[in-house]
Amino acid sequence: MEETRRRTLHGRRRGKKLRVGQQSLLDTLLPRLALALPAEPHKIDLAKLFGGRLPPDGVWLEIGFGAGEHLVWQAEQHPDVGLIGCEPYLNGVAKCLAHIERTGVGNVRLFTDDARLVMAALPDRSLGRAFVLFPDPWPKTRHHKRRFVQRDTLDRLADLMVPGAELRLATDDPSYLPWMIEHACTHPAFDWLAEGPADWRGRPADWPGTRYEKKKLAGTPTFLRLRRR
Ligand SMILES: C[S@@+](CC[C@H](N)C(=O)[O-])C[C@H]1O[C@@H](n2cnc3c(N)ncnc32)[C@H](O)[C@@H]1O
C-alpha cells in the first residue's frame, strides 16, 4: 500500500505550520470522520462508514477537496447524501474540519491520502456523483501522466458510478481543458451534458466556487458535467 502511495501521489502533504486550533481538529475531529481502508480484498462498508445505514440519497465522492468549502456546502445542501472527500494536503484537511465544525454537518467522511486508494476499495456501482474540481494542472508535457484525469481513473470512476450518476470536472488551465475534453467527454461510459458554451462557461447554481477557483491562477474556469451511461 505504501508503495502504491509513493507511485501515485504527486502533491505536497504539508504547507505552513498548522495553528494550534487546526492541529487540535486534526487530533480530535478527524479520527471520528476518517475513512479507514479495509484489508484487501474487502471493500469499504458504506453503511458502517455512515453510522449504520446507507445514506438514503446515495454516496458522493469529491477528489482533491482542497480546503473543503465545496464538499461541506454540498453536505449542508444534501443532508441525506453521504459525502466522502479525499485530500492528502493536511493544511486543507484542517480547513475542511473547521468548516465541518462550524456547520455541524454529520454526513461527511474524510480520507487524507490519494483518492485512487479509496476508488480501488469502494464497491462498484456505489457512487451517485463524483467531483474533480480544479485538479493540479501539471501543464508541462512530460508531467501530463501525473494528471488525475486519465483513462484509467475515468474507467474506474465509470465502474464506481451508478447509471445516470453525474461526474463534475472543472479546470482553469488552458492545456488541461482540451485534455479533459479528449479523455472525459469522449469516454464511452459518459455523456457530456453540454449543448452550448453557456453550459461550460457558467458555474451551475448548485456548484459553489472553490478556494482555488477564486484565486484565478491560470485563466477562465470551465465547468464540465458528464452523465454515466
Ligand atoms: C489545485 S488544488 C484544487 C483544490 C480544490 N478542488 C479547489 O478547487 O479549491 C488540487 C488538489 O488536489 C489534491 N490532490 C492531488 N492529487 C490527489 C490525489 N491523487 N487524490 C486526492 N487529492 C489529490 C491536491 O492536494 C490539491 O489540494
The ligand as a Gaussian input file, in Angstrom:
#p B3LYP/6-31G(d) Opt

LIG

0 1
 C       -5.376000      22.770000      -7.420000
 S       -5.960000      22.053000      -5.966000
 C       -7.712000      22.341000      -6.047000
 C       -8.381000      22.117000      -4.710000
 C       -9.910000      22.306000      -4.695000
 N      -10.586000      21.320000      -5.519000
 C      -10.282000      23.711000      -5.137000
 O      -10.843000      23.863000      -6.247000
 O      -10.019000      24.654000      -4.363000
 C       -5.848000      20.304000      -6.315000
 C       -5.948000      19.464000      -5.047000
 O       -5.959000      18.084000      -5.392000
 C       -5.250000      17.382000      -4.390000
 N       -4.800000      16.107000      -4.979000
 C       -3.796000      15.928000      -5.870000
 N       -3.669000      14.630000      -6.182000
 C       -4.637000      13.979000      -5.462000
 C       -4.998000      12.627000      -5.344000
 N       -4.351000      11.673000      -6.034000
 N       -6.011000      12.300000      -4.512000
 C       -6.667000      13.272000      -3.823000
 N       -6.363000      14.570000      -3.906000
 C       -5.361000      14.918000      -4.711000
 C       -4.109000      18.313000      -4.027000
 O       -3.582000      18.036000      -2.732000
 C       -4.787000      19.679000      -4.092000
 O       -5.299000      20.074000      -2.837000

